């Protein structure tokens, strides 16, 4: 099964609840620079915690936005 649900029927996909958790703010950091790892993890945790505290799941669908803007 892929994350897109390619192996699922249309009816099953229609009943699934998914949350796109926000990540850290965009920063000019190369993916090869691990010196900012702790900072990026902390920022992602704080953003996700704030999102989850305010989200109300009301039925199937996508909650949040992959870009982190919700």
N, C-alpha and C positions, 0 to 999 in steps of 0.2 A: 504494500500500500504506500502510495506517495503522499506527501503532505497536501497535495491538491485534491485528494480524494478520487483520483482517476479510476480506482477500482470499485467505487460505490455507485449504487443506482441513483438516479435523479431524485427519487423520493427520499432516500436516506440523506443525501446531501442537503435537501431542503429542511430537514429536521435538526441539523447539526448547529450547535452554538460554538463559535470560535471567537477568540479574543486576540487581537493584534496588539501586543504590549509595546508601549513606546520605548525607544532606546535613548541613549544619551544625546545631548545637543550635538549638531554637526560641528566637528573641529578639524582643523588642518593637521591631521595626524596620519602618517603612513601606516598601513596595516602591518608593516614590518617593525614598527617602533612599539615595543612592549613596555616602555617606560611609563606609559599612561594607563596601564591596565587597571590598577586599583581605582583610579579616578573615574574611568569609564564605567566600571562595574558599579561603583557607588552612585553615579549619576543615573544609570539605567535602573537600578533598584529603586531609587527615590521616585523616578518618573513612573515606573510600573506600580509602585505602592500607591501613589496619588491617583493614578488611573483606576485601579481596582477598588479604591475606597469610594469612588464616585460613580462607577458604572452600574447601571441597572439592567439586568438581563430580563428581557420581556418575551423572548421567544427565539426561534431559530434565526441565524444570521451572523454577520460579522460585526463585532463590537470593537471600536477603536479604528485605527488606520495604520497601515504598515509604515507610514512615514513618521508616526508618532504624534501627528496632529489629530486631536480628537475633540 
